[in-house]
Amino acid sequence: MSSDMVAGGAGGVTLRVRVLLSAVIAIASAVVLVWVVTVLRTVDYGFDITDEGYYLLSYRWWSSNPLALTGIQYIYGPIFQLLNWDIASLRVFRLVTVILGHAFFGWSFMRSLRVRRPTAPPTKLWEFAGIAIILAAAGMCYSWLPLSPAYNDVILLGSLTGVSCVLWAATAIEQERKPPIWALTLAGVVVSVMVLAKWSSVVVLTLIVVAAIVVLSAQGIQAVARGIFWALAGATAVAAAVHFLVVPLTVAIPGILAVNRFIADTSYTPATLLEMYWTTGIKLVGEATKQHFLLLIAAGVAVVARHPVLRIAAWLLAAAGLGLSIYRALDEGGLAGGAANNGKFQVTLLAAVLVAVVTAVVAVIAKRWTPGKENLRSWVVLGMLAVLPFVQAFGTNNPLYLIGFNAFAAWAALMIAVLTSIETAPLVARTTTALVTAGALVAIAAISYGGLMLNPYRSAPHRDLTTLTDLKPLGSLKLTQATAEQFTALDTLLKPYTTPSGRPIIGFDKMAGIILMLRGRPFGEAWVAPKERERTAAGIVEVCSTKEPWLGDRQPLLFFSRRVGQLEIDALRTCGLDLKVGYKLIAPPASTMNLQIYVPIADPAGRPAKGAG
């Protein structure tokens, strides 16, 4: 999409330009079609009882269980309820938000880039090509995570929307207009929603706010004050809407604070997280450089290949580099999606980004970057796009890149910016960058397909998911025949205890999805993990301190996937529950999915006491 490749000049658009732009749109649209159709094919297949089960269980009881690490349940919970608690519909809702969020970002970015690229062809095909590339990059949202939405989606889409607001302000300023009020207000809305979803989002929000202040400062302190005013108005409006229409903040905030207090002494320290982020990030960069070094060298040489002999060498080097990189991607699992291939496919895509970075740096140094198009504001925006994928992932207990590559659209935008700024560079440089960009899109198609069909998150491959159950909470979800039979047998065995729905159940550990499937509700936090046993115990104690921990005589059922510990026994005693005296094992673990399931002896029917709420 560089100007030499696509420019038609002010007098019109040549046929060659239209063909090139149409080809870009066709390739990117094909990638979009691959991942969107694949998502639609899989929305009613598979179910992860761990992470996805936790999200869904917290959404199911969003209005009655304030103990949660974040406020994400107050965002997706009401939506889940409006969708009649249908999991497949919620997955479709996520797909719609991913498409709309990336389309808005793509439109905002290309609109802003048009101002910076005066020699770009005067046709809307140019914008459509960029938007299509960014939409294709959105497929990385389905590279390995669960199909249901979570706080990572809110942070990603919020970050892209916040950047879009900055782009609208920057475009207005370049056109000597005031930034639109709606964009400034929307930025404030994004701030409130992201903080509610995940408190660590303040890191990426700080980055966006700093960029916004730099952009607005071009019109003086009054423009900055105006931006802050409307942003605060948007943030306040969201806070008021949540407080009066969803959940009182006096209920939501104490519940979130309580959970964060539980984990304060056991969670990773900021220093530990930063060290882990750094070491894993450096390792990934090192692996990408090692596997694709020839392509990176070729990208740098191509920019300065002016002499005919050097130009020939650059073409040969680029061809060899591309060939080696394709071989490496195929041989090292760099095109395979799913959690099993984490640390592999990210190498392939990072190599594509590094090609763009090397090209840009060498072009600036060698004065091959088109002069007169960039200023402080545009460089700040480009810098923000460069670091956004990693920064928006801050707060995860995993390596940053595992969550960061969900935001590959920001890097796709950066690649577009580079490609449209090197028209004075040799043809070999422009061709290499364009081919690498196209190759990244093809890789995304393969990765998203693999992450959805071949290696779905903690689920059997799509081809093995053939069996429906009559379990209402799972709706139309298809499971493996063995899993469906196990779930049905467990439901039949426990029906006297789980009817009517809403029986409190504690699943030790990571079995929130089973609680949801049995129509149960969490007792304490919905998230119960083996490495955070103190946190789980503190949540139980917190619930037991309330006036009515459960309705009537519906004492919680207890599920254990491990040996019962003294920590859990002591926590239950704060509720007046004695595991050894008041509970019995309902059946041998071999007949209950290898779970130790304890039910109250005093309440064999499992029904609420007469007159109980």
N, C-alpha and C positions, 0 to 999 in steps of 0.2 A: 504493500500500500504506500510505498514511497512515492514522492511527487514525480520522479522520472518514470516510474512504472505506471502511474495512474493519471498524471496531470494531463489535462486537455487544454489548459490555458483559459483565459477569461473569455475567449471567443466561442467556447463550446466544449463538448466532450466528444472525443474521438471514439470510433468503434472499438479500437484496441483497449481504451480505458474502460469502456462498458463491459467488454468481455472479461478483462482482468477482475474488475469489481464483482461482476456476476459470478465468476469462478470462486472468489473468496466467499461470497454469500452462500454459494452452493455447498462448498466444503463445510463451512461452519454450521449451516442449517442441517446438513446431514448428521453432524455430530450431535446437535441439539435433538434431532429426531431420535437418534439412537438412545440417548439416556432418558429422554422424556417417555418414550414408548416403553422402554424397559422398566422404568419406575411404575408406570400404569399397569404393566403386566404382573408386577410383584407386590402391589399394595395389599392384596389379600392372601399373601403367602408368608408363612413363617412367623415365629413369635419368640422373642428373647425374654426369658423370665428374669434376667438380671438387670442390666441397665435400662432397657426399654420397659421392662415390667415396673421398675421403680418410677420412671417418668409417668407412665399411664396410671399407676396406683395413686400417685400424688395428685394427678389431675382429677381422678375419679372422686377423691374426697377433698377437693381443693377448699371447699367452704367450711369444713368441719375439723380439719387437722392442721393447726397453724405451725406445728413443729416441722421446719424445713430449712435446709441449708440456704436456699435462695427463694425468691418470690416467683419463680417461673410458673408455679401452679396457678397463680392468680392471673397469668396471661393465657395459658393454654387450657386451664381447667374450665372456665366458662365456655370456651369454644368447643371443647370436648362434650360438654353438657348439651350445647345447642345442636351438636351432631348426634345426639341421642346415644352418647358413649360408644359410638361405632369407631373401631380402631382403623379400619380401612379408609373411612372418610377423613379421619384426622391425618392419615398419611397423604391423602390427596390434597388436603388443605396445606400441608407442608410444601408439597410440590408447587402449588399455586403461588405461595409466598416466595419460594426460591426463584421462580420464573419472573414474577413481578418485581422483586427486589433487584435482581440482576439487570432486568430490562431498564428499570429506572436509572440505575447506575450507568449502564451503557449509553443511554440517551444523554444523560447529564455530561458524561465524559466526552463523548463525540461532539456534542454541542460546544463544550468548552474548547476542545481541540481545534475545531473549525476556526476559532478566532486566532489561534496560534499558527495555523497553516494556511496562509493567504494563497499559496500556489496549489492548494488542493483542488481537485476537479469540482466544478460547480454543479454537482448532481447529488441528490439525496442518496444515491447508491453508495456514496462514500461513507455517509453516516450509518446506513444500514449494514454495510460490511463490518464496521467496527462494533456495532451493537450485536451482530450475529456472533462475532468472535468472543465477545464477553459472555453472551448467553451460552455458548458452547463450553466456556470455562466453568460455568456453574455446575456442570456435571460432576465436578470434584466433590460436591456436597454429598454425593452418593458413592464415594470411593470405598468407604468401609464402615461407617457408623450405622446405628439402627435407623429404620425407616421412619419411625415416629419422631416428631419434632421435640427439641430440647433447648436448654439455654444456649448451647453453641449456635443454634440457628438464629436466636434473637440477637446475640452478640455480632455474628457475621453480618446479618442483614441490617442491623442497626448501624454497624460500622460503615457499610457501603452507602447507606442512606445518609449518614452524617457527612461522609466525603462528598456525596452528591450535592448536599446543601452548600458545602464550601465551593464546589465547582460552579454552582449557579451564582454564588456571590462573586467569584472571581471573573466569570464571564460578564456579569453586569458592570463590574468596575472597569474592565477592559473596554467596554462599550460606553464608558462614561455615564453610567446610570446607577441609581441606587440599587443595592441588592434587594430582591423581592422579599416582602414581609413574610410571605408564606414559607420561604426557604429558611429564614431565620427562626420562625416559630417551630417549623418541623424539626429543626436541629435540637431545640429544647425538648420537644416531645421524645425524640430519640434518646436524649440523656436520661430522662426519667424512666423510660421503659427498660433501657439497658441496665441501669443501676438496680432496678427492681429484679431483673432477671439474674444478675450476677454482679456482686459488689466489686469484684476485681476488674470489671469493665472500665473502672475509672482510669486504668492505665491507657487504654486505647482512646478513651474520651479525652484525656489530657492531650494526646497527640493531635487529635482532630481540633480541639479548642485552640491550641497554639497555632496550628495552621490557619484557622479561621481568623484569629486576631491579626496575624501577619497580612492576610489578604485584605481584611477590612481596614487596616491601618493606612492603606494607600489613599483612603479618602479622609483621613484624619481621625482624631480622638472621638469626634461626634459620631462617626460611622461605627466605631467600635462600641461606644455606649449604646447606640441604637440596636446593634446586633445583640448585645448582652440583654437589653431590655426585652426584646421579642423572644429571645431564647428562654429567658426566665419565665415569660408569660406562658410559653408552650410547656415548660417543665412543670409549672404550677398547675396548669390545667389538667395534666395527666395525673398528678398527685391527688388533685381534688376529685377527679373522675374515679380513680381507684378507691379513694376513701369513702365516697358516697354511693357509688354504684356497684363496686365489687366486694371490697372488704375494708373495714375500718383499719386505718394504719396503726391504731392503738392495739389492734389484734395481730396484724401481720408482722409488724416490726419486732415486738417482743418475742414472737415465736422464732423468727430468723436469728435474732440476737442470742436466744437461748441455745440454739444448735451451734452457732459459732463459738459460744462460750464452752460448750461441751468439747469441742475439738481443738480449742486454743492450745492445749498442752501436748496434743498428740499429732497435730498436722505438721506438714513440712514448714520450716522457717523460710522467710523470703530468701535468705542467703543460700540455703540448701537448694531451693527451687532454681535460683539464678545459676548456681553452679551446674545443676543438672541440665538446664536449658543450654548453657554454653558448651558443655562437653558433648552433648548429643548433637547440637547444631554443627559444631566444628567437625564432628565425625561424618555427618551427612555431607557437608561441603567437601570434605576430603575425599569421600567416596565418589561424589559426582565428578570432581576434578580428575580423580584417578581413572575412572571409566571413560570419560569423555574429553580427556586432555587434548587430543588431536583436533577435535572440533573447536575447542576454545582457542587453540593456537591459530587455527584457520580463520576464525572470526576476526581476531586481531590483525592478522596479516592482510586479510581481504580489504580492510579499511584503507590501508596505506599502499595498496598494490597499484601504483600509477605507471611504472615502467612496464613495457610490453612483456619482458621476460618475467618480471615479478608477478605480472597479472596471470600469466600462464601457470606459474607455480602456485599462485593463490587458488586458481580453479582446481588444479589437481589436488591441492591440500584440502580444499573444501569438500571435494568429492570423496577423498579418502576418509576425512573426518566424519562426514555424514554416514558413509558406509560402516565405519567402525562403531559409531554410536548406535545405529540401527541393530547391528549384531549384538552389541552389549545389552541393549534394552531387551532384546528377545532372549538372550542367553542368561541374563541375571534376574529374570522375572520382573523387569521394569515396565511391563505392559499389563501385568496381572493385578487386579484389584482385590479388595477384601483385607480384613485384619491380618490374615496369615501372610500377606505380602507387604505389610508396613515396613518401611525402611528400604524398600526396593523400588516401588513405582515413584516414590518421591524423588529418588535419585535422577530418574529420567527427566522429570519435569523441572527439577532444579537446574539440570544441565541446560535446558532450553532458556531458562531465565538468565543463567550466567552468560550464555552467548549474547543475549541482548545487552547485559551489563558491560561485558567486555567491548562489544561494538560501540556502545555509547561512550565509554571512557576514552577509548582510542580515537573515536571521532572528534570528541571535544579537544583532546590533546593535539591531534593532527589537524585541527581546524576543518574537519569534514562535517561537523554538525552545522546545520543551516543557521547562519547568523541572523540576529535580529528578531528571533521568534520567542526567545525565552527571557524572562526577567526574574526577579527575586520570588515573586508570587508563584510563577509556574515551576520554578525549581523546587520550591517548598512543597507544592502539590505532588511533583514527581517523586521527591524524597519520601513523602507520606505514603504514596502508593508502594514504594519499594519495601518499606518496613511494615506496612499494615498487616499482611498475613500473619507474621510472627507476633506482632504486638497485640492483635485482637485475640490471640490464643493465651495471653498471660493469665495465670491463675490455675491452669490445668496442672494436675499432678503427673502428667505424661510429658514426654519430650514435646517441645513447642511445635515441631513440624507435623506431628500427628494430627493436630487440630488446625495448624496454620495453613496447610494446603487446601482446606475447604475454601479459603479466600483466594484461590488462584486467579479469580477474575481481576483482582487488583494488579497482579503481575501480567495478566493478559493485556490490560490497559497500558501498562508500562511498555510492553513489547510493541504495541501499536504506536505509542509515542516515539519510540526509537526508530521504528520502521518508516515513519512519516517525516523523519528529521535528517535523513542521511542521503538526500538526493544528490549531493555533491560527492558522495563516496563512490568508488568504482562499482560497476554493475555486479561484480562477484560478491561484494559485501551486501548489497541490497538483496540479491538472490539468496544468499546463504541465510540471512536473517528471516526472509520470507518463508523459505523452506523449513527452517527450524520452528517457526511459529505454526505453520501448517502441521508439521510433525507432532507438535505438542497437542494440537487439537485431536489428531487421530489417536494419540496416546490416551487422551481423556476419554474418548469413546470406548476404547478397549478396557480401561481401568474401571469406568463406571459400570460397564456391562459385567465385568468380572466381580465387582463388589456387590452387585445386585443378584446376579443369576448363579454364578459359580461358587462364590464364597460369601454368601450373605452373613451379616453379623450374628455370630453365635447361633447359627441355624444350619440345617442341612441344605445342600444345593437345591435349587429350584425344582429340578427334575424329580426329586424325592419327596416333595411336599404335595401329597395327593389326596389327603383325607380330611374331610370336614368333621367337626364335632357338633353336638347339640348344646354346647356350653354357651349360654347367651353372652357373657362378657367377651368372648373371643369372636362372636359374630360369624362372619364368613371366612375367617382365616383358615387356610389349609395347612396341615401339619404332616409330618411323617405318620404312617399308619401306627407305628409302635408308640409314638408320643401321644397321638390322639387316643389310643386305647388306654394308656397309662393315666392321662388326664381324666378320661371318662370314668375309669374305675375309682380313682381317688375321689372324684365328685360324688359318685354313688355312695361310697363308704361314708363320707362326711356329711351328706345331705341332711341328716337329722340334726346336725350341729350347726350347719351353715344356712339353714332356712328358718326365718326369712333372711334376706341379705343384710350385710352390715355387721356380721359377727367380728369382733376384734380378733386378729390373728397376728402372731409374731413369728416371722420366718428367719431363723438363724441358720444360714446366712445367704444373702444374695438370691432370694427367691420371691421377690415382690410380685413377680408375674403369676406365681402360683396362688398367692393371696388374692390377686385380682380375679383370676380364673375361678376361684371358689366363692366369688362375690363377697369376700371379706374386706375388712378395712384395717389400716395400720394401727398399731397400738404403740404410740411414740412416733419416731421418724419412719417414713416409708423405706428409707435406705438403711439396710443392715448389712455390714461387711465384716468379714472375719478379722481384718487388720485394725478395725475400729471398735473393738468390743466395749471399751470404756464409754465411747460415745453412745453406743446403743443402750447400755445400762443406764446412763444419765438420762436418756430420753424416756425410758420406762419409769424411772423415779420421778421425772417431771410430770408425767401423766398421772401417776399415782398420788401426786400431791393435790390434785384437783378434787372437787367435792364429789363428783360422780365419774370415775374413770371409765365405767361401762354402764350400759342400760340394764336395769333390772339385775338378773342373775346370770347374764351372758358374759361370764368370765372369758378372758382370751384363750384361744387355742394356741398351742405351742408346737412349732415345727423346728426340728433340729436336723441339720445335715452333717453334724459333727458331734463329738462328745459334749455332753452337758457340762458347763463350767460353773464354778462356785460364784463367779461374778454375776452370771445371769440368775442363779438361785437367790443370791442376796438382793438383787434388784427387784425380783418378783415378790420377795417377802415384804418390801415396803408397801405393796398393794394388799398385803394379807394373804398372798398366794403361796402355798407350800407345795412345791413340785413333788416332793416325796410322799406327802400325805393326801393332798387334794387332787392329784392328777393320776391318770392311768394311761398306759400305752394302748392305743386303740387297736393296733395290729402289728404283727412282726414287720420290721422295716423292709424285708424282702418283698412284701406285698404292697408296700406304699412308696414305691420309687426310691427305696433305700433311705427313706426319711423316718426319723423317730417322731411320731405324732402323738402328742399328749392332749387328752381331753379331760375336762373337769369331772370328777367322780360324782359330785353332788348334783350335776345337771346333765343326766344322760340324754335327755331330749334336746338339749341345746337351745330351748326357746326362752324368750324373755319372761320374767315373772309377771303375773297378772297385774295389769295396771301400769306396767313400766312403759316409759316413753316410747 
